[in-house]
Amino acid sequence: MEMNILFSPRVRTVSSRVIGFILAIILAFSFSKWHFQAAFIEHILWFFGWFFVGIGVMGRIWCSLYISGFKNAKLVTDGPYSLCRNPLYLFSYLGGVGIMLITETFIFPILFTLYFLCYYHYVIRQEEQFLSEKYGTAYSDYIKTIPRFLPSFKNFKEPEFYLVSPKHFRIFLTQVVWFIWVAALVQLFDELRLHGVLPSLFSWF
């Protein structure tokens, strides 16, 4: 199977960095209108933002334990992969939407969700085709019982012991920590604006 270059891992990485850079510039000079109109909404968004960032980070670490050294080498069906077929994307979404909620607005989480659903719908379909061709009946049996994205605990299973590649796990950890750094950067922008270091040019609900 030839991978559509538009949905390749390299394009995903580059596009994510470009979008992230543009978004960072916008957020650096933006503030939440809820700060002046309904502070309790602002605080709720902030709380759930960090809550989802925490779930996203822990979830990605959990997923990385199961695919460290095994990605595209064997069909992983235990742990988080017994909850849904794409737990890494699920936890990435939760971490990403958490960062957007830390902006204390609704518009950025909504835009992020629309982007994620539109783009990763095709990414997941392409990967499913690849896995189907590679693993055949084993994968077709897997998709009959495990949902694509929304988790189900009905078929949850985990081994008592599991072999992990330390090198691959370390690489995954360096990727996960970016969620915390970006979330902290959004928080830093907010503090700098409140202290007048950065100007407030845009406002959002």
Secondary structure as UniProt FT lines:
FT   HELIX           5..7
FT   HELIX           9..28
FT   STRAND          30..32
FT   HELIX           34..37
FT   HELIX           39..67
FT   TURN            68..73
FT   HELIX           79..82
FT   HELIX           87..102
FT   TURN            103..104
FT   HELIX           107..135
FT   HELIX           137..145
FT   TURN            154..155
FT   HELIX           166..194
FT   TURN            195..196
FT   STRAND          202..204
//
